[in-house]
Amino acid sequence: MKPIGMKENILLTATELITKNGIKNTSLADIAKAVDISKGTLYYHYSSKDDLICDIANMHLEIITNTVLDCVQGVESKNPKDQMINLILKNISSIEDRGRVHMYILCEAITGNDTLKEQIKIKYVEWRETLKNEILKSGTKDSESLSFLLVSIVDGLVVQGLFKTEKIPFENIANFLVNNWC
């Protein structure tokens, strides 16, 4: 196992603190203390909180991107779109634990962090285009609309998962999509 570097340690610790307390309620001093380093050492790796947030967002968005790509690439079946939709919805639960940080990052981008907003916009287009291209391979006529719908469903189900008011029936939702809209 590769030893964890200082920058990775800062990222992981900052992510944990932000997941627990939110972006606004987590200071660089809190992060430095949790990592057991001086603020100067933290500033050596990150010149600002925004730089750190952008790296956290990159790490987070890369995890979600890889999850989406794992779902859509290499799907082999008589009904590839059925399998793909099932996999995407089932794998939402694997990113559910990242839901809080996802929402904090989205809120930060929406409320004024333009660099972060641009980063997220690029990733959303990448996810949707990947989905669209894979859906197109399955023979679905309106792959573009379905790709937008799936990205929206993923975000909506992540939010619902955060509230944990009821168990989300991912397989039933996938079956409904496949049987009624694909």
Disulfide bonds with the S-S distance in Angstrom:
none
